[in-house]
Amino acid sequence: MGNKIKIFDTTLRDGEQSPGASMSVDQKVEMAAAFENLGVDRIEAGFPVSSPIQFDGVKRIGEVVKNSTVVALARCVKGDIDAAAKALKNSKNRMIHVFLATSHLHREYKLKMNKQEILDRIAKNVAYAKRFADKIEFSPEDASRTEPEFLVEVCKTAIRNGATCINIPDTVGYAIPEEFGRLIAFLRDQVPEFTKEDLDLSVHCHNDLGLAVANSITAVQQGATQVEATLNGIGERAGNCSLEELVMALIVRKDLLDFQTRIKTELLYPTSKLLQHITGLMIARNKPIFGDNAFAHESGIHQDGVLKYRETYEIMNPKKIGRSPETLVMGRHSGKHSLQEKLQEYGICLNDQQFNKVFAKFTQIADFKKEVYDEDIFNIVASELGRVSEGYKLKYFHVYTGNTLYPSATVKIKKEDREYVAAETGDGPVDALFRAIETALNLELRLKDFMINAIGWGKDAQGQVNIMVEIDGKNYVGKGTSTDILEASAYAYLNAINRHCFRTNRKKIQPEAYKKTKEVQHGQ
C-alpha cells in the first residue's frame, strides 16, 4: 500500500470562477453528491460571504454531504469567517479555509501591510476560525512568490493558532516543478509539525504555464499530503491542477509514484460528463484522459498495434475511468425504475420533484429519438437542475429562411400571466430569432460567444447550444438543448436572460451583510 494522498476538490469554488462556469444551488448540490460518491476527501463548496447564492450553496451541500469534509472559504477577516461558520452550521464534517496573501508583491501593492501585520492578522483570525470548526486550513496566497524564510514564519504562526492544514498555493502558476519541489522540501524541513499525522501539507497549483499537474506531483514526491484540484482542470484563467490527470498519473506510474487516493476511477468519466453539461464548458478533443481523441487511433500503424496488444499505444484502459463504449440505455418504453437505476449507477441523487421533471423530459426526448444514450441523460439532469423558475418561457417560434430569402422570425414568450410577441429579420435564422426575443422583451443583448455541440450520436442527436451574452455590462452564460438547433438556440438565449433577471432580483433583496462586501477577492 502506498502513501495516502488526500484529494481536496475545489471545482465548486475555484472551478466555478471560470468565466461562464457559475452554477445554480441545485447544480452545486448535485455535483457535490457526485464528488462524494467519487471518493473526494474534501469538497470546497464555495465562498459564503461573496453572495447569497454562494452562502446557500455551502449550506445545502453541508447538509447533504456526509462522508467527505465540506469546506467553506474565508478571507482573513472576521465577517468572512462568521459567514463561513454560519453556512457550515449544520454540517457535521466541516472545515473553514482561511487565506491571506503573503508575497512581497501582494503585501506592498494590494494589502499595504508589513510582515508583522500579516503574522498578527493570521494569528488572530485562524484562532477565531478555530472556535467554529475543528479542521482549519490556512493558505498563504501567492506562496510560491513569497520569501521562503517568511513563509516558514507564516506556517508556524497558523499552526500555533489552530490550523490543521497548511496549503501552499502557486496562485498564478508561476513555479516550475524543480523549484516548487524545493520549496515543499524546505518547508517540510523547517517546520517540524509537518511530520505529524494530524497536520496536512497541501498544494494548490494553477495552470498558467501548463505545469499545474507536474508541480503537484513534484510536491507529493517531496512530502505534500494533500492536493487541491478541479475536475476537467477548470478554474480561474488557465485553470487548476486537473484531478483526473493527477489521479491517473499516480496510478499509471505507480512504479515511480508510490501513492494512493480514495478516488473511484471508474466514476471519473461519468462525473466529468455531468460537470460539462452543468457548466456548459465542453473540453477540448485532445484533452488528456477525457478528450474525444484520448483513445482514438487514426494511424494504421497505431490501429494495428492496439488490435494486437492494447498496451502498445494505450497506457491505460479506458474502462478504468468509466469510459466504456457508449451503449443504448433506454427508449420511449423505458419506465421510471429503469431511469432511476441508471441515475444511481452514476451516483446522481435527485429528490422526487427533480426526478419527476427529469423523467418527463426523458420521455419527451425519447419520443423524438429512437435511441437515448447516457450522454442524453447527463444533459437532461443538468438542464433541469439549472432551470430558473418563474422565468421567461418559450411558447412558440416560427422561422422563415432559405438561400434566396431574407431570414425572419416570430416568437411568443410567456412569463407568469404575461405574453410577449415580436417579429424580426436578421442576417441568418439564429440572428433573426435572437432579435425577435430582444424586441419582445425590450432588452439589448450583445452576443459574445456561440457554440453548438452534438449530444450523443446519429442524425437525431440532440444539439446543445452554449452562448455568452452581455447584458447591462455583465456577462451571462446560457445553455439550451433540443433536437432542433434553432429551438436550442432560443432556449439558450432565454436561459441567459433568466440568469440575468434572477441575479438582478437577488441583488435587490440581499442582506446587509453582503452589501457591505463591495469587492471580494477569491484568492489562491
KOLTI-129751 format. One record per residue (C-alpha): residue number from 1; x, y, z. Coordinates in pm, 1 decimal. Layout:
! residues N
  timi        px        py        pz
   NUM         X         Y         Z
...
! end
This chain:
! residues 524
  timi        px        py        pz
     1       0.0       0.0       0.0
     2     133.9     340.4     -97.7
     3     124.0     663.8      96.2
     4    -223.1     812.9     124.8
     5    -278.9    1143.7     -56.3
     6    -592.9    1344.3      23.2
     7    -782.5    1494.3    -269.7
     8    -925.9    1838.2    -194.3
     9   -1167.5    1919.3    -475.1
    10   -1225.8    2289.0    -540.3
    11   -1435.0    2257.5    -857.7
    12   -1733.5    2418.5    -685.8
    13   -1527.4    2714.1    -562.3
    14   -1217.9    2785.0    -771.9
    15   -1351.2    2592.3   -1070.5
    16   -1674.0    2791.2   -1066.5
    17   -1466.8    3107.1   -1108.5
    18   -1402.9    3006.6   -1470.9
    19   -1585.0    3253.3   -1697.9
    20   -1928.5    3107.8   -1761.7
    21   -1899.5    2823.1   -1511.6
    22   -2136.5    2957.8   -1245.9
    23   -2387.8    2702.3   -1119.1
    24   -2726.5    2714.7    -953.3
    25   -2754.6    2591.4    -594.7
    26   -2925.2    2270.4    -710.5
    27   -2647.7    2208.1    -961.6
    28   -2378.3    2261.0    -697.5
    29   -2553.7    2020.9    -460.1
    30   -2578.7    1755.9    -731.8
    31   -2210.9    1792.1    -821.1
    32   -2113.1    1776.3    -452.2
    33   -2301.1    1447.3    -417.7
    34   -2120.5    1317.5    -727.0
    35   -1782.0    1421.2    -583.4
    36   -1860.2    1246.6    -254.9
    37   -1953.2     932.4    -447.7
    38   -1630.6     969.0    -648.3
    39   -1430.0     943.9    -326.6
    40   -1309.6    1302.9    -283.8
    41   -1178.5    1361.8      70.4
    42   -1263.9    1731.5      94.0
    43   -1511.1    1935.5    -110.2
    44   -1465.5    2311.7    -115.2
    45   -1827.6    2415.1    -155.6
    46   -1791.3    2789.8    -202.3
    47   -1719.6    3133.4     -60.1
    48   -2021.1    3210.9     163.6
    49   -1963.3    3582.7     220.9
    50   -1939.3    3664.5    -150.1
    51   -2311.3    3625.5    -236.2
    52   -2639.9    3477.1    -113.2
    53   -2613.8    3206.0    -379.3
    54   -2267.6    3108.1    -253.9
    55   -2393.9    3104.3     105.4
    56   -2697.8    2890.8      16.7
    57   -2480.9    2652.4    -185.3
    58   -2239.1    2588.8     102.6
    59   -2527.6    2549.5     347.0
    60   -2713.9    2297.8     130.8
    61   -2400.7    2099.3      48.6
    62   -2306.7    2086.0     416.8
    63   -2646.6    1937.2     494.5
    64   -2634.8    1678.8     214.5
    65   -2274.0    1555.8     214.5
    66   -2196.7    1313.7     498.0
    67   -1870.0    1132.5     425.2
    68   -1648.5    1397.1     264.4
    69   -1539.3    1706.8     457.3
    70   -1726.2    2019.4     341.8
    71   -1506.1    2329.7     319.2
    72   -1602.4    2697.9     313.5
    73   -1359.0    2969.8     206.3
    74   -1299.0    3289.8     404.7
    75   -1054.1    3575.1     386.4
    76    -857.6    3656.3     699.7
    77   -1149.6    3873.6     812.4
    78   -1395.3    3818.1    1098.8
    79   -1701.8    3880.3     881.0
    80   -1593.1    3620.2     626.2
    81   -1528.4    3364.0     898.0
    82   -1868.0    3434.5    1056.4
    83   -2039.6    3376.0     720.5
    84   -1846.3    3052.3     666.5
    85   -1928.4    2928.2    1015.9
    86   -2296.8    3010.6     973.2
    87   -2315.6    2837.3     634.0
    88   -2149.0    2524.2     778.3
    89   -2352.9    2523.3    1098.9
    90   -2548.3    2209.0    1006.3
    91   -2251.0    2026.0     856.8
    92   -2112.7    1757.7    1088.4
    93   -1788.6    1717.7     893.4
    94   -1673.9    2071.1     820.5
    95   -1361.6    2277.6     760.2
    96   -1306.2    2653.5     735.3
    97   -1043.8    2759.2     483.4
    98    -882.2    3094.7     566.4
    99    -642.2    3270.7     330.7
   100    -424.6    3581.5     326.7
   101    -167.6    3692.8      69.8
   102     195.2    3682.4     185.7
   103     421.2    3763.8    -112.0
   104     612.9    4090.1    -136.4
   105     401.2    4196.2    -433.7
   106      72.4    4142.8    -250.4
   107     198.0    4293.9      76.1
   108     317.1    4611.0     -89.0
   109      66.3    4672.8    -366.1
   110    -257.8    4502.0    -256.8
   111    -265.8    4480.4     121.7
   112     -35.7    4769.5     219.1
   113      80.9    4560.7     517.2
   114     423.6    4469.6     653.8
   115     533.2    4120.8     756.8
   116     444.4    4160.4    1124.1
   117      97.3    4287.3    1041.4
   118      48.7    3982.4     819.9
   119     154.4    3747.4    1100.0
   120     -67.0    3923.3    1353.5
   121    -371.2    3900.8    1128.4
   122    -308.9    3530.8    1062.8
   123    -276.4    3454.7    1434.8
   124    -591.0    3647.0    1524.5
   125    -819.2    3509.3    1254.2
   126    -703.5    3148.2    1246.4
   127    -762.0    3135.1    1623.3
   128   -1105.6    3292.2    1570.1
   129   -1199.1    3038.9    1299.7
   130   -1095.9    2757.7    1533.9
   131   -1394.7    2845.9    1755.0
   132   -1630.1    2718.6    1485.0
   133   -1456.3    2413.7    1337.8
   134   -1201.2    2155.5    1445.7
   135   -1049.5    2148.6    1097.0
   136    -890.1    2471.4     977.7
   137    -693.4    2515.6     657.3
   138    -476.4    2821.6     608.7
   139    -343.1    2933.6     270.9
   140     -70.2    3195.8     224.2
   141    -186.9    3330.6    -111.5
   142      91.2    3361.3    -372.2
   143     309.3    3135.6    -159.5
   144     534.4    3037.5    -449.8
   145     647.7    3402.0    -479.0
   146     680.6    3454.4    -101.8
   147    1024.8    3464.7      60.3
   148    1080.8    3104.5     186.4
   149    1202.9    3215.1     531.3
   150     895.5    3434.2     581.5
   151     674.9    3151.4     456.5
   152     813.1    2935.6     737.9
   153     708.4    3200.5     992.5
   154     363.5    3217.4     832.3
   155     315.6    2839.2     851.5
   156     430.2    2819.7    1213.6
   157     202.5    3108.0    1313.8
   158    -101.8    2945.1    1156.9
   159     -22.1    2607.1    1312.5
   160      27.6    2757.4    1661.7
   161    -316.4    2914.8    1638.2
   162    -504.7    2602.4    1538.3
   163    -453.5    2529.9    1167.5
   164    -475.6    2158.7    1089.2
   165    -378.5    2200.1     724.7
   166    -136.7    2441.1     558.7
   167    -195.7    2487.2     188.2
   168      79.0    2624.0     -36.4
   169     -75.4    2789.3    -343.8
   170     105.0    2859.0    -667.2
   171    -158.6    3125.6    -721.0
   172     -54.8    3250.0   -1063.5
   173     102.0    2929.5   -1196.6
   174     448.9    3084.5   -1180.6
   175     650.7    2795.9   -1037.5
   176     825.8    2520.1   -1227.4
   177     840.6    2165.5   -1084.6
   178    1200.4    2159.4    -959.4
   179    1160.0    2499.0    -791.3
   180     823.3    2412.0    -635.7
   181     953.6    2077.8    -514.1
   182    1245.6    2251.5    -340.0
   183    1001.8    2486.1    -166.0
   184     790.3    2197.6     -32.3
   185    1102.3    2010.2      82.5
   186    1229.4    2326.6     253.2
   187     901.5    2373.1     442.1
   188     898.5    2007.9     549.8
   189    1249.8    2052.0     684.0
   190    1196.0    2386.6     858.2
   191     850.1    2320.4    1007.6
   192     876.7    2006.3    1226.2
   193     498.3    1992.4    1274.9
   194     458.4    1871.1     916.0
   195     584.6    1530.4    1026.0
   196     275.8    1483.7    1245.5
   197      -9.3    1273.9    1107.5
   198    -278.1    1519.6    1217.7
   199    -133.4    1808.2    1012.5
   200    -157.7    1817.2     632.6
   201      76.9    1995.3     395.5
   202    -130.8    2078.8      91.3
   203     -65.7    2234.6    -250.7
   204    -291.3    2433.3    -482.3
   205    -137.2    2479.8    -827.7
   206    -267.2    2689.8   -1115.3
   207    -201.8    2604.2   -1477.5
   208     -90.6    2932.7   -1634.2
   209     224.5    2769.2   -1774.6
   210      66.4    2425.3   -1816.5
   211     258.1    2290.2   -1515.7
   212     -13.3    2250.6   -1250.5
   213     -18.7    1869.2   -1255.8
   214     359.9    1844.0   -1279.6
   215     405.0    2085.9    -987.2
   216     150.6    1893.0    -778.8
   217     319.0    1558.3    -845.3
   218     659.7    1702.1    -755.7
   219     512.9    1842.5    -433.3
   220     372.6    1499.9    -342.8
   221     713.2    1344.8    -403.9
   222     861.5    1598.8    -161.6
   223     612.6    1526.6     118.0
   224     283.9    1704.9      44.6
   225      -5.6    1501.3     184.1
   226    -292.7    1676.1       6.8
   227    -350.2    1811.4    -344.4
   228    -614.8    2067.1    -434.6
   229    -755.6    2008.3    -781.1
   230   -1058.3    2055.7   -1004.9
   231   -1231.7    1810.4   -1233.8
   232   -1154.0    1882.5   -1600.1
   233    -891.7    2128.1   -1471.6
   234   -1136.3    2421.1   -1473.9
   235   -1062.8    2733.6   -1274.5
   236    -955.0    3094.9   -1298.0
   237    -755.4    3193.3   -1605.8
   238    -588.5    2874.3   -1741.4
   239    -741.0    2660.3   -1467.9
   240    -614.1    2438.9   -1186.6
   241    -443.9    2107.0   -1138.7
   242    -663.8    1856.4   -1321.5
   243    -799.5    1599.6   -1075.1
   244    -827.3    1318.5   -1328.8
   245    -478.4    1376.9   -1471.7
   246    -322.7    1374.9   -1125.2
   247    -504.7    1061.0   -1011.2
   248    -435.0     864.2   -1328.2
   249     -68.9     970.9   -1330.6
   250     -31.9     825.3    -980.5
   251    -192.8     500.9   -1096.6
   252     -21.9     460.1   -1433.9
   253     323.8     548.5   -1296.5
   254     292.4     362.2    -969.4
   255     641.0     226.2   -1035.7
   256     776.2     574.0    -955.4
   257     488.1     725.5    -759.2
   258     401.7     503.4    -463.6
   259      91.3     696.2    -359.3
   260    -278.6     620.0    -345.6
   261    -605.3     813.4    -324.9
   262    -964.9     723.1    -240.3
   263   -1088.4     811.8    -589.5
   264   -1312.0     553.8    -759.2
   265   -1161.8     589.7   -1104.3
   266   -1449.4     413.9   -1282.4
   267   -1667.4     716.7   -1192.6
   268   -1423.6     977.3   -1328.6
   269   -1557.6     997.1   -1683.9
   270   -1930.4     999.8   -1594.3
   271   -1869.5    1271.6   -1332.1
   272   -1673.4    1475.0   -1586.8
   273   -1959.2    1448.3   -1835.6
   274   -2210.0    1564.1   -1575.0
   275   -1992.1    1865.3   -1495.0
   276   -1954.7    1953.8   -1863.0
   277   -2329.8    1956.3   -1914.3
   278   -2397.2    2151.3   -1595.4
   279   -2141.2    2425.1   -1667.6
   280   -2163.2    2419.4   -2045.4
   281   -1781.9    2415.1   -2055.8
   282   -1703.6    2137.4   -2301.5
   283   -1345.8    2010.3   -2303.4
   284   -1105.2    2001.7   -2598.6
   285   -1097.0    1686.4   -2812.0
   286    -727.3    1639.0   -2732.4
   287    -768.0    1684.8   -2355.8
   288    -577.1    1412.0   -2166.7
   289    -788.9    1132.2   -2014.7
   290   -1133.1    1272.5   -2110.9
   291   -1093.7    1419.6   -2461.5
   292   -1266.8    1251.4   -2755.3
   293    -928.3    1179.8   -2913.2
   294    -763.2    1042.5   -2599.6
   295    -827.1     679.7   -2700.5
   296    -877.7     729.5   -3076.1
   297    -624.7     585.6   -3320.5
   298    -620.2     726.4   -3674.1
   299    -283.4     592.0   -3786.2
   300    -292.6     248.1   -3941.6
   301      24.2     152.6   -3755.4
   302    -134.2     252.5   -3424.6
   303    -458.3      70.2   -3505.4
   304    -267.2    -245.4   -3591.9
   305     -65.9    -226.2   -3271.0
   306    -370.6    -170.6   -3048.4
   307    -555.2    -461.2   -3210.3
   308    -261.0    -690.6   -3147.8
   309    -184.4    -570.6   -2795.5
   310    -360.7    -268.1   -2643.8
   311     -65.2    -153.2   -2433.2
   312     143.3     -80.8   -2744.7
   313     -28.5     256.3   -2784.3
   314    -256.8     290.1   -2478.3
   315    -103.7     336.8   -2134.4
   316    -438.4     299.0   -1954.7
   317    -756.8     105.0   -2009.3
   318   -1048.9     340.7   -2086.8
   319   -1276.4     117.7   -1879.3
   320   -1061.8     205.0   -1575.5
   321   -1200.6     561.9   -1583.3
   322   -1556.5     456.4   -1666.6
   323   -1506.9     526.5   -2034.4
   324   -1652.3     218.7   -2193.8
   325   -1815.5     247.6   -2538.9
   326   -2146.3     430.5   -2508.3
   327   -2439.4     190.8   -2518.9
   328   -2808.2     240.6   -2574.9
   329   -2962.5     266.1   -2231.3
   330   -3330.5     325.6   -2284.6
   331   -3603.7     423.4   -2522.9
   332   -3959.6     552.0   -2520.9
   333   -4090.9     238.5   -2349.7
   334   -3849.0     250.2   -2056.9
   335   -4006.1     320.4   -1719.3
   336   -3918.4     523.2   -1412.9
   337   -3745.7     230.4   -1244.9
   338   -3500.8     189.2   -1533.9
   339   -3416.3     557.7   -1531.2
   340   -3371.6     557.0   -1153.5
   341   -3127.1     267.4   -1177.1
   342   -2928.7     445.9   -1448.3
   343   -2903.4     761.5   -1233.9
   344   -2794.2     559.6    -930.0
   345   -2530.6     384.6   -1140.1
   346   -2359.9     721.4   -1189.6
   347   -2416.9     849.7    -838.1
   348   -2680.8    1106.2    -938.6
   349   -2916.2    1168.5    -646.4
   350   -3239.0    1356.7    -714.9
   351   -3534.5    1430.2    -490.3
   352   -3880.9    1319.9    -602.9
   353   -3971.6    1653.5    -758.0
   354   -3645.4    1673.5    -953.7
   355   -3670.4    1311.3   -1066.0
   356   -4024.8    1356.8   -1195.9
   357   -3914.1    1657.7   -1401.9
   358   -3616.9    1465.0   -1538.9
   359   -3838.6    1167.3   -1627.3
   360   -4089.4    1393.5   -1804.3
   361   -3807.2    1544.7   -2010.4
   362   -3666.4    1198.5   -2078.9
   363   -3996.7    1071.7   -2219.7
   364   -4023.5    1385.2   -2433.4
   365   -3674.6    1326.6   -2577.0
   366   -3748.2     955.5   -2625.5
   367   -4047.7    1047.4   -2841.4
   368   -3817.4    1234.9   -3079.3
   369   -3524.3     991.6   -3064.9
   370   -3522.3     617.4   -3111.3
   371   -3209.9     581.6   -2900.4
   372   -3139.1     758.1   -2570.2
   373   -2776.1     747.3   -2457.9
   374   -2600.5     814.7   -2128.1
   375   -2490.0    1148.5   -2274.1
   376   -2856.1    1245.5   -2316.0
   377   -2927.2    1152.1   -1954.0
   378   -2645.6    1374.9   -1823.0
   379   -2776.6    1661.8   -2031.2
   380   -3136.6    1621.8   -1912.7
   381   -3028.7    1620.7   -1546.9
   382   -2805.6    1925.1   -1594.7
   383   -3077.1    2117.1   -1779.0
   384   -3344.2    2052.1   -1518.2
   385   -3117.4    2139.1   -1225.5
   386   -3014.9    2462.6   -1397.8
   387   -3363.9    2576.7   -1486.1
   388   -3450.7    2919.0   -1345.5
   389   -3802.6    2905.5   -1201.9
   390   -4054.0    3181.0   -1274.5
   391   -3850.3    3291.3   -1573.6
   392   -3935.3    3360.9   -1936.1
   393   -4057.2    3054.4   -2125.1
   394   -4076.2    2999.7   -2499.6
   395   -4433.1    2928.2   -2613.5
   396   -4357.1    2905.4   -2984.5
   397   -4130.0    3031.2   -3258.9
   398   -4155.4    3042.8   -3637.7
   399   -3852.8    3097.1   -3859.2
   400   -3855.4    3154.0   -4234.5
   401   -3522.4    3117.5   -4410.6
   402   -3351.6    2997.4   -4724.7
   403   -3069.7    3086.4   -4958.5
   404   -3299.3    3323.0   -5154.6
   405   -3494.4    3464.7   -4857.3
   406   -3416.7    3733.4   -4602.4
   407   -3447.4    3536.3   -4276.3
   408   -3728.1    3635.7   -4039.0
   409   -3853.8    3503.4   -3705.9
   410   -4163.1    3536.3   -3487.7
   411   -4169.6    3443.2   -3118.3
   412   -4417.6    3424.4   -2835.0
   413   -4272.0    3424.3   -2483.9
   414   -4459.4    3386.2   -2156.4
   415   -4376.7    3484.4   -1800.5
   416   -4640.2    3415.7   -1537.3
   417   -4962.8    3568.1   -1680.8
   418   -4799.6    3794.2   -1940.7
   419   -4719.9    3712.5   -2301.7
   420   -4470.3    3884.4   -2529.4
   421   -4484.6    3861.2   -2909.0
   422   -4247.8    4006.7   -3169.8
   423   -4118.0    3950.7   -3521.7
   424   -3779.0    4049.7   -3662.8
   425   -3546.5    3990.6   -3955.6
   426   -3176.3    3912.6   -3933.7
   427   -2857.3    3813.1   -4111.6
   428   -2945.9    3448.4   -4060.2
   429   -3214.7    3237.8   -3889.7
   430   -3041.6    3244.3   -3549.3
   431   -2981.1    3620.6   -3569.3
   432   -3345.8    3679.9   -3662.1
   433   -3460.3    3458.9   -3374.0
   434   -3238.5    3638.5   -3121.0
   435   -3350.4    3980.9   -3244.1
   436   -3716.0    3878.7   -3209.8
   437   -3656.3    3771.9   -2849.1
   438   -3480.3    4101.5   -2769.8
   439   -3763.9    4304.1   -2924.1
   440   -4031.7    4104.3   -2743.9
   441   -3866.5    4155.8   -2405.5
   442   -3738.8    4509.1   -2476.2
   443   -3381.8    4409.2   -2391.3
   444   -3049.6    4488.9   -2552.6
   445   -2803.6    4199.7   -2558.1
   446   -2459.5    4159.3   -2710.5
   447   -2375.5    3806.7   -2822.0
   448   -2013.4    3729.3   -2732.1
   449   -1989.1    3354.3   -2787.9
   450   -2197.8    3089.9   -2964.3
   451   -2113.1    2720.1   -2975.0
   452   -2302.8    2408.4   -3084.8
   453   -2221.5    2054.2   -2971.6
   454   -2390.0    1728.2   -3061.4
   455   -2507.5    1517.9   -2766.8
   456   -2482.0    1150.9   -2839.5
   457   -2459.7    1008.9   -3189.8
   458   -2659.0     988.4   -3509.5
   459   -2865.1    1227.4   -3720.6
   460   -3130.0    1256.2   -3449.9
   461   -2879.6    1353.5   -3176.7
   462   -2971.6    1645.9   -2957.6
   463   -2789.8    1969.7   -3019.3
   464   -2656.8    2167.4   -2722.6
   465   -2611.7    2539.8   -2773.1
   466   -2386.1    2730.4   -2533.2
   467   -2378.1    3107.4   -2554.3
   468   -2234.2    3401.0   -2365.9
   469   -2414.7    3735.7   -2380.1
   470   -2351.8    4075.9   -2229.7
   471   -2645.3    4244.3   -2055.0
   472   -2600.1    4578.0   -1878.2
   473   -2222.9    4533.6   -1882.5
   474   -2229.9    4185.6   -1723.4
   475   -2162.8    3851.2   -1892.9
   476   -2414.5    3568.3   -1866.3
   477   -2393.5    3213.5   -1996.5
   478   -2695.5    3039.4   -2141.4
   479   -2745.0    2676.2   -2239.1
   480   -3022.1    2509.0   -2434.2
   481   -3075.8    2165.0   -2586.2
   482   -3314.4    2023.7   -2840.3
   483   -3318.2    1800.1   -3145.2
   484   -3388.0    2130.4   -3328.9
   485   -3084.3    2362.9   -3329.2
   486   -3297.1    2677.1   -3365.3
   487   -3510.9    2576.0   -3068.9
   488   -3195.5    2500.2   -2867.6
   489   -3062.8    2846.2   -2959.2
   490   -3382.4    3014.2   -2838.3
   491   -3370.6    2817.2   -2512.1
   492   -3006.9    2919.1   -2459.4
   493   -3084.2    3287.7   -2519.6
   494   -3375.6    3282.0   -2274.8
   495   -3167.4    3087.0   -2022.1
   496   -2906.5    3365.0   -2022.6
   497   -3178.3    3630.7   -1988.0
   498   -3337.5    3442.2   -1697.5
   499   -2999.2    3419.6   -1523.4
   500   -2964.3    3795.3   -1559.7
   501   -3312.3    3856.8   -1415.6
   502   -3258.5    3609.8   -1131.5
   503   -2924.3    3758.4   -1024.1
   504   -3054.0    4114.4   -1055.7
   505   -3352.3    4035.1    -832.5
   506   -3129.7    3857.3    -576.9
   507   -2907.9    4164.5    -553.0
   508   -3210.0    4380.4    -476.5
   509   -3305.8    4167.8    -175.7
   510   -2969.3    4054.4     -47.4
   511   -2894.1    4107.0     324.7
   512   -2689.7    4396.4     455.9
   513   -2402.2    4159.6     535.3
   514   -2346.3    4103.7     164.0
   515   -2392.8    4468.1      65.1
   516   -2103.0    4566.4     288.7
   517   -1866.0    4338.3      97.7
   518   -1821.6    4552.2    -211.0
   519   -1524.0    4369.1    -355.3
   520   -1449.3    4009.1    -274.7
   521   -1124.6    3856.9    -396.3
   522   -1145.5    3481.1    -428.1
   523    -779.0    3423.6    -359.9
   524    -528.3    3147.2    -411.9
! end
